[in-house]
Amino acid sequence: MQVTILLAQLGSAHLNQGLTIISKVLRELEVRVNTVDLTKLAYFNGERTKETNELMEQIKESRGIIALTSVPMLSLHGAMQTFFDNATLYDSSYFNAPILAITYSEWLGEVEAAERILKMWNVLGGNEGTKFCMNKGVAFEEIKERIERVGEDFYRAMKQERGSMLSSERLLYMYLKNGQGLNSLKGGQSIQEIVNEQEQQVVKEDKQEIKSLTDILKRESNTVNLSTKEQTIKEITTLLKQQVNRDEKEDKEEFRAIQTGIYKRPNLYQQQNTFSRYLHQIPHYFIAQYDKDLSLVVRYTITDSNEKGFILIQNGDCQYMEEGDFTPTVDLTMSEQTLIDLMKKRMTYQKAFMLGKLKVKGNFAILPKIDQIFTTM
């Protein structure tokens, strides 16, 4: 997979550091990153050049485009505008990819510039894009983690391969570009009527895509959905009964802790026969009382060390159980090193999954939540 990054005057530390982070995230996800300095493009004179032909061919082969640009007060940088002026000489097949607009201003206009980039990309026929705006008034350290998330989100957008949305500006541009004028609209239809037809078709295709994805997930998952209150209550009741059989006194203390929502650290040595080396440590890093409404059963399988176990989260409490009759919300399979990297926050669960280091069966949507509810080792 290839991404092309378009650069227009990276004179600020914000943009340079942002470029470094975005590039690092994509390379970790095994994406080939190519950067292009747009300030070297000749001023647009209405004709194709060898340089623009090469650039457009590179863009055509890319699964995603990132536009990083500084923003003079309330305007788009000239080098970026020159790129889009040249792009009007090429057909929509060159822009069949999503775009991420990253803008920075020391004054005003970073949001307007990013939205302008997205709008021009849509007019050219490009896929739906996103933006990330920076300003001198916000320290880079405050947005550093957000930029990393933006890179991960853009990677997912590229993998989805969603098409472009046909806007009225896009439709008008196509008719004017072909020299047909407004009088050539088919059957006397208005621009808005044609746009409505196209939008209905896109919605129909999206629904079919969602249905297909749902069918695949149902086939791949052998787990039972824990969305109902009855299932959750049944599992917690089973857990409490098991604790009574082990130690009546400790069970009463644990029961009071669960009822009051007070986090109680598990006894790491209560299971003398356990072969786990890392899983039993996970509750130590649970953020106490993070979300009392959160109910999860996460089953871990560590391939190379043969560790297995459950992490149970209920009423603001977190416990490790080596065995038990639990129906997991999600099954996670990984190597021991991947588990260590996750516990040390060297990578997120989402990133581990995208890199193929983490196999997931069940509710994929809870991966970001698991990242949030544990602190670092």
C-alpha positions as CSV (number, residue, x, y, z in Angstrom):
1,M,0.0,0.0,0.0
2,Q,1.3,3.4,-1.0
3,V,0.5,6.9,0.4
4,T,1.6,10.2,-1.2
5,I,2.2,13.1,1.1
6,L,2.0,16.6,-0.6
7,L,4.0,19.3,1.2
8,A,3.6,23.0,0.9
9,Q,6.1,25.1,2.9
10,L,6.8,23.1,6.1
11,G,8.5,26.0,7.9
12,S,6.9,25.4,11.2
13,A,7.8,22.9,13.9
14,H,4.2,21.8,14.2
15,L,4.1,20.6,10.5
16,N,7.5,19.0,10.6
17,Q,6.8,17.1,13.8
18,G,3.3,16.2,12.5
19,L,4.9,14.8,9.3
20,T,7.4,12.7,11.3
21,I,4.6,11.2,13.4
22,I,2.2,10.5,10.6
23,S,5.0,8.9,8.5
24,K,6.1,6.8,11.5
25,V,2.6,5.5,12.1
26,L,2.0,4.6,8.5
27,R,5.4,2.8,8.1
28,E,4.6,0.8,11.3
29,L,1.4,-0.3,9.5
30,E,3.6,-1.4,6.6
31,V,2.5,1.5,4.3
32,R,5.0,2.9,1.8
33,V,5.3,6.7,2.2
34,N,6.3,9.0,-0.6
35,T,6.7,12.8,0.0
36,V,6.4,15.5,-2.7
37,D,7.6,19.1,-2.2
38,L,4.9,21.1,-4.1
39,T,7.0,24.3,-3.9
40,K,9.1,22.9,-6.7
41,L,6.1,22.7,-9.1
42,A,6.1,25.3,-11.9
43,Y,3.4,27.9,-11.8
44,F,0.2,26.7,-13.5
45,N,-0.1,27.9,-17.1
46,G,-3.0,25.7,-18.2
47,E,-0.9,22.9,-19.8
48,R,0.4,19.5,-18.6
49,T,4.1,19.2,-17.9
50,K,6.4,16.2,-17.4
51,E,6.6,16.9,-13.7
52,T,2.9,17.1,-13.2
53,N,2.3,14.0,-15.3
54,E,4.7,12.0,-13.1
55,L,3.1,13.4,-9.9
56,M,-0.4,12.5,-11.0
57,E,0.7,9.0,-12.0
58,Q,2.1,8.6,-8.5
59,I,-1.1,9.9,-7.0
60,K,-3.1,7.5,-9.1
61,E,-1.2,4.5,-7.7
62,S,-1.7,5.7,-4.1
63,R,-4.3,4.4,-1.7
64,G,-4.3,7.7,0.1
65,I,-3.2,11.3,-0.1
66,I,-2.1,13.5,2.7
67,A,-1.8,17.3,2.1
68,L,0.3,19.2,4.7
69,T,0.4,22.9,4.3
70,S,1.1,26.1,6.1
71,V,-1.7,28.7,5.8
72,P,-1.1,32.4,5.2
73,M,-3.8,34.4,6.9
74,L,-7.2,33.3,5.7
75,S,-5.9,31.8,2.4
76,L,-4.5,28.6,1.0
77,H,-0.7,28.3,0.3
78,G,0.1,29.1,-3.3
79,A,2.0,25.8,-3.9
80,M,-1.0,23.8,-2.7
81,Q,-3.3,25.8,-4.9
82,T,-1.0,25.3,-7.9
83,F,-1.3,21.5,-7.4
84,F,-5.1,21.7,-7.5
85,D,-5.0,24.0,-10.5
86,N,-2.9,21.4,-12.4
87,A,-5.1,18.6,-11.2
88,T,-8.1,20.0,-13.1
89,L,-6.3,18.8,-16.4
90,Y,-6.7,15.1,-15.3
91,D,-9.8,12.9,-15.1
92,S,-11.3,11.6,-11.9
93,S,-9.6,8.2,-12.1
94,Y,-6.4,9.9,-10.8
95,F,-8.1,10.8,-7.5
96,N,-9.7,7.6,-6.5
97,A,-8.5,7.7,-2.9
98,P,-9.3,9.4,0.4
99,I,-7.4,12.6,1.4
100,L,-6.2,13.8,4.8
101,A,-5.8,17.6,5.0
102,I,-3.3,18.8,7.7
103,T,-3.0,22.6,8.0
104,Y,-1.2,25.0,10.3
105,S,-1.5,28.7,10.8
106,E,0.2,31.2,13.0
107,W,-2.7,33.6,12.5
108,L,-6.1,32.6,11.2
109,G,-7.6,30.3,8.6
110,E,-6.3,26.8,9.2
111,V,-9.8,25.3,9.4
112,E,-11.0,27.2,6.3
113,A,-7.9,26.0,4.3
114,A,-8.4,22.4,5.3
115,E,-12.1,22.5,4.3
116,R,-11.1,24.1,1.0
117,I,-8.7,21.2,0.3
118,L,-11.4,18.7,1.0
119,K,-13.9,20.5,-1.2
120,M,-11.5,20.8,-4.1
121,W,-10.6,17.1,-3.8
122,N,-14.3,16.2,-3.9
123,V,-14.8,18.3,-7.0
124,L,-12.0,16.5,-8.7
125,G,-13.8,13.2,-7.9
126,G,-11.7,12.1,-5.0
127,N,-13.0,10.0,-2.1
128,E,-14.3,11.4,1.1
129,G,-11.6,13.1,3.2
130,T,-10.8,14.2,6.7
131,K,-8.9,17.2,8.2
132,F,-6.7,18.0,11.2
133,C,-6.0,21.6,11.9
134,M,-3.2,23.2,14.0
135,N,-2.5,26.7,15.3
136,K,0.5,28.4,16.9
137,G,-1.6,29.0,20.0
138,V,-1.8,25.3,20.9
139,A,1.5,23.6,22.0
140,F,2.4,20.6,19.9
141,E,2.8,18.4,22.9
142,E,-0.9,18.9,23.6
143,I,-1.9,17.4,20.2
144,K,0.9,14.9,19.7
145,E,-1.2,11.8,20.6
146,R,-4.2,13.1,18.6
147,I,-2.0,13.2,15.4
148,E,-1.0,9.6,16.0
149,R,-4.7,8.6,16.2
150,V,-5.4,10.6,13.0
151,G,-2.8,8.5,11.2
152,E,-4.4,5.3,12.4
153,D,-7.9,6.5,11.5
154,F,-6.7,7.5,8.0
155,Y,-5.2,4.0,7.5
156,R,-8.6,2.5,8.3
157,A,-10.3,4.8,5.8
158,M,-7.9,3.7,3.1
159,K,-8.6,0.0,3.9
160,Q,-12.3,0.6,3.6
161,E,-12.0,1.8,0.0
162,R,-15.1,4.0,0.1
163,G,-16.0,5.9,-3.1
164,S,-16.6,9.6,-3.6
165,M,-19.8,11.5,-2.8
166,L,-21.3,13.2,-5.8
167,S,-21.9,16.8,-4.6
168,S,-23.7,19.5,-6.6
169,E,-20.3,21.3,-7.1
170,R,-18.8,18.0,-8.4
171,L,-21.7,17.6,-10.9
172,L,-21.5,21.2,-12.1
173,Y,-17.7,20.9,-12.5
174,M,-18.1,17.8,-14.6
175,Y,-20.5,19.4,-17.0
176,L,-18.5,22.6,-17.3
177,K,-15.2,20.6,-17.7
178,N,-16.7,18.6,-20.6
179,G,-17.8,21.9,-22.3
180,Q,-21.4,20.8,-22.2
181,G,-22.8,23.7,-20.2
182,L,-25.9,23.6,-18.0
183,N,-28.3,23.1,-20.9
184,S,-27.1,19.5,-21.4
185,L,-28.5,18.2,-18.1
186,K,-30.3,15.0,-19.0
187,G,-34.1,14.9,-19.4
188,G,-34.5,18.5,-18.2
189,Q,-33.5,17.4,-14.6
190,S,-32.0,19.9,-12.3
191,I,-28.6,19.5,-10.7
192,Q,-30.2,18.7,-7.3
193,E,-32.4,16.0,-8.8
194,I,-29.4,14.2,-10.3
195,V,-27.5,14.6,-7.1
196,N,-30.4,13.1,-5.1
197,E,-30.4,10.1,-7.5
198,Q,-26.7,9.5,-7.0
199,E,-27.0,9.8,-3.2
200,Q,-29.7,7.2,-3.1
201,Q,-27.6,4.9,-5.1
202,V,-24.6,5.4,-2.7
203,V,-26.9,4.8,0.3
204,K,-28.1,1.6,-1.3
205,E,-24.5,0.4,-1.9
206,D,-23.5,1.3,1.6
207,K,-26.3,-0.7,3.1
208,Q,-25.3,-3.7,1.0
209,E,-21.7,-3.4,2.1
210,I,-22.7,-3.2,5.8
211,K,-24.9,-6.3,5.4
212,S,-22.1,-8.2,3.8
213,L,-19.7,-7.2,6.5
214,T,-22.2,-8.2,9.2
215,D,-22.7,-11.6,7.6
216,I,-18.9,-12.2,7.6
217,L,-18.5,-11.3,11.2
218,K,-21.4,-13.6,12.2
219,R,-19.8,-16.5,10.4
220,E,-16.3,-15.9,11.9
221,S,-17.5,-15.4,15.5
222,N,-18.6,-18.3,17.6
223,T,-19.1,-16.2,20.7
224,V,-22.4,-15.3,22.2
225,N,-23.4,-11.6,22.3
226,L,-23.4,-10.4,25.9
227,S,-25.6,-7.4,25.2
228,T,-28.5,-8.5,27.4
229,K,-28.7,-7.9,31.1
230,E,-29.7,-11.5,31.8
231,Q,-26.5,-12.9,30.4
232,T,-24.3,-10.4,32.3
233,I,-26.1,-11.2,35.6
234,K,-25.7,-14.9,35.0
235,E,-22.0,-14.7,34.4
236,I,-21.4,-12.5,37.5
237,T,-23.5,-14.9,39.6
238,T,-21.3,-17.8,38.4
239,L,-18.2,-15.9,39.3
240,L,-19.4,-15.2,42.8
241,K,-20.3,-18.8,43.4
242,Q,-16.8,-19.9,42.3
243,Q,-15.3,-17.4,44.8
244,V,-17.4,-18.8,47.6
245,N,-16.0,-22.3,47.0
246,R,-12.4,-21.1,47.2
247,D,-12.5,-18.9,50.3
248,E,-15.7,-17.8,52.1
249,K,-14.1,-15.0,53.9
250,E,-12.4,-13.5,50.9
251,D,-15.5,-13.9,48.8
252,K,-17.5,-11.8,51.2
253,E,-14.9,-9.0,51.0
254,E,-14.9,-9.2,47.2
255,F,-18.7,-9.2,47.1
256,R,-18.8,-6.0,49.2
257,A,-16.2,-4.4,47.0
258,I,-18.2,-5.2,43.8
259,Q,-21.4,-3.9,45.4
260,T,-19.8,-0.6,46.5
261,G,-17.8,-0.2,43.3
262,I,-14.6,0.0,45.2
263,Y,-11.6,-1.4,43.4
264,K,-9.8,-4.2,45.2
265,R,-6.5,-5.5,44.0
266,P,-6.5,-9.3,43.4
267,N,-4.2,-11.6,45.4
268,L,-1.5,-12.5,42.9
269,Y,-0.6,-15.6,44.9
270,Q,-4.0,-17.1,45.6
271,Q,-3.7,-19.4,42.6
272,Q,-0.7,-21.5,43.4
273,N,-1.0,-23.8,40.4
274,T,-1.3,-21.0,37.8
275,F,1.2,-21.1,34.9
276,S,0.5,-17.5,33.9
277,R,3.4,-15.0,34.0
278,Y,1.8,-11.8,32.7
279,L,-2.0,-12.1,32.4
280,H,-2.5,-12.1,36.2
281,Q,-0.7,-8.7,36.4
282,I,-3.3,-7.0,34.1
283,P,-5.7,-6.0,36.9
284,H,-2.9,-4.1,38.6
285,Y,-3.1,-1.6,35.8
286,F,-6.8,-1.2,35.7
287,I,-8.0,2.4,36.2
288,A,-10.2,1.9,39.3
289,Q,-13.8,2.8,38.9
290,Y,-13.2,3.9,35.3
291,D,-16.7,3.1,34.2
292,K,-19.1,1.3,36.6
293,D,-21.5,0.5,33.7
294,L,-18.7,-1.2,31.8
295,S,-19.1,-5.0,31.6
296,L,-16.6,-7.0,29.7
297,V,-15.2,-10.6,29.7
298,V,-11.9,-10.7,27.7
299,R,-10.3,-14.0,27.0
300,Y,-6.5,-13.9,26.4
301,T,-4.6,-16.6,24.6
302,I,-0.8,-16.2,24.5
303,T,0.5,-18.5,21.7
304,D,4.2,-18.9,22.5
305,S,4.0,-19.2,26.3
306,N,0.7,-21.1,26.3
307,E,-0.9,-18.7,28.8
308,K,-4.7,-18.5,28.9
309,G,-7.1,-16.7,31.1
310,F,-10.0,-14.3,31.5
311,I,-10.1,-10.6,32.5
312,L,-13.4,-9.8,34.1
313,I,-14.6,-6.2,34.4
314,Q,-17.8,-5.4,36.2
315,N,-19.0,-2.5,38.5
316,G,-15.7,-0.6,38.3
317,D,-13.7,-3.7,39.3
318,C,-11.2,-5.8,37.4
319,Q,-10.2,-9.5,38.1
320,Y,-8.2,-12.2,36.5
321,M,-9.4,-15.8,36.4
322,E,-7.4,-18.6,34.9
323,E,-10.4,-20.7,34.2
324,G,-14.2,-20.4,34.4
325,D,-17.4,-21.0,32.6
326,F,-17.5,-17.5,31.0
327,T,-18.8,-16.4,27.6
328,P,-16.2,-13.9,26.4
329,T,-17.2,-10.5,24.9
330,V,-14.0,-10.8,22.8
331,D,-11.2,-13.4,22.3
332,L,-7.7,-12.0,21.9
333,T,-4.8,-14.1,20.6
334,M,-1.3,-12.8,20.5
335,S,2.4,-13.5,21.3
336,E,3.9,-12.9,24.7
337,Q,5.9,-10.0,23.3
338,T,2.8,-8.4,21.9
339,L,1.1,-8.6,25.3
340,I,4.2,-6.9,26.9
341,D,4.1,-4.1,24.3
342,L,0.4,-3.6,25.0
343,M,0.9,-3.5,28.7
344,K,3.7,-1.0,28.3
345,K,1.7,1.1,25.9
346,R,4.2,0.7,23.2
347,M,1.2,0.1,20.9
348,T,-2.5,0.1,21.1
349,Y,-4.8,-2.8,20.7
350,Q,-6.2,-1.3,17.5
351,K,-2.7,-0.9,16.0
352,A,-1.7,-4.5,17.1
353,F,-4.8,-5.8,15.3
354,M,-4.1,-3.7,12.1
355,L,-0.5,-5.0,12.1
356,G,-1.7,-8.6,12.3
357,K,0.0,-9.1,15.7
358,L,-3.4,-9.5,17.4
359,K,-6.2,-11.9,16.3
360,V,-9.6,-10.8,17.4
361,K,-12.8,-12.8,17.6
362,G,-16.0,-11.2,18.8
363,N,-16.8,-7.6,19.4
364,F,-14.1,-5.6,17.6
365,A,-15.6,-2.3,18.7
366,I,-14.3,-2.7,22.3
367,L,-10.6,-2.5,21.3
368,P,-10.4,1.3,21.9
369,K,-12.2,0.8,25.2
370,I,-9.6,-1.7,26.4
371,D,-6.8,0.8,25.6
372,Q,-8.5,3.4,27.7
373,I,-9.2,1.4,30.9
374,F,-5.6,0.3,31.6
375,T,-2.7,2.4,32.5
376,T,0.9,1.6,31.5
377,M,3.1,-1.2,33.1
